[in-house]
Amino acid sequence: MALMVAALMCCATTMAAELKQLVVKTTPEVQTVEALTKVKNQLRLTAGVKKVESDPATKQVMVTYDTAKTDSKKILAALKKGGFEASVVSDGAPAEKKQVPVDATSGASQQKK
């Protein structure tokens, strides 16, 4: 039984997805909730897209994707299909994982409120 558990954990580790982030500027620019919703709806149809966010200050769209299932070319093609021309600002940066400090004695989160 222990051998099966070890084998499953090994397989799960090797099959872990590598998430990367693609940052693009779009034309028309994504400045409104409606535009972001349109982009999200278009990209949700693209296999491997995990998260889509926008930054109104920089007018950029950040797409977190699974490299085993898609790539930047497919994402750009999906945006074009949705009516958005896109230019790449950066591609391939590992997606950031936000970590909240945890109190080692109690396990309670130390996130500021």
N, C-alpha and C positions, 0 to 999 in steps of 0.2 A: 504494500500500500504506500509506504514511504517513497519507494522508488517511482511509483506512478505520479505522486505529487511533485517530486523533484523534476521528473521529465516534463510535466505540464508547466511548471514554473520556468524551466529552461526554454521551452517553446514560446511561451508568452513573452519572455524577454527578447528573444530574437525576432519576434513578429511585431514588436512595438513600433508604432508609426513614428516616422521622422517628420515633425511638423516644421514648416518654414513659413516665412512671411513675405508676401509680395506687396510692395507699396507702389501705387500708381496714381497719376493725375489723370483725370478723365475730362473729355470734352463731350457734352457739356459738363461743367463742374458739378460735383455732388455737394450742394450747399444746403439742401433742404431735407426734411424727413421724408418727403415724398420721393425725392431722387434716390436717397439711400435705400428706401424700401424697394424701389424698382431694381436697383443694383443687386440687393440681397435676393430678391425673387428670381432674378436671372441666374445668379451664381449658385443658388441652392440646387439648381438642376445639374450642376457640374459635380461629378463624383469627386470626392476628396476634399472639397471645400469645407472647412470646419467652422470658420468664423469670418464675418465681414464687419468692419468698423470704418467710420470716417472721422476725419479731423477737420472741422469747419475752419479752424484758423489757418491751416496749411492747404486746405481744399484737396486733401489726399484721401485715398481709400486704401485700407490695410486688409489684405486677405490672408488668413492663416489657412494653409493647406497641407494635406498629407502627400508627401513626395512619391509614395508608392502608388497613388491613385491618379494623380494629375500633375501638371506642370504649369509654368507661367504662360506658355503658348496657348494652352487650352483655356486658361482663365481669361487671357486677352481676347481670344476668339469668342468666348461666351459674352464678354462685355460688348464686343462689336455687334454680336447678334442682337443684343438688347438695346442697341442704338448709342453706345458710348465708345468713342475712340479713346484709347488709353496709352499713355506713355509710362514706361517703367522708371520709377525713382530709385528703387532698390529691390533686389531679388535674392532670395536665398538666406537671408538672415534667419537664424533659428528663432522660432516663436518664443517670446518671453513668457515665463511662468511666474506669476506673482506668488511670492511666498510670504506668509504671515508668521512672525515669530511666535513660538509656542513656549509657554512656561514649562520647563522640564519637570518641575515637581508636581504640577497639577494637571498639565496637558491643556490648560486654558489658553485661548488665543490672546495675544497681547495687542491686537489691532486697536488703533486709536479710534475713538468715537467722535 
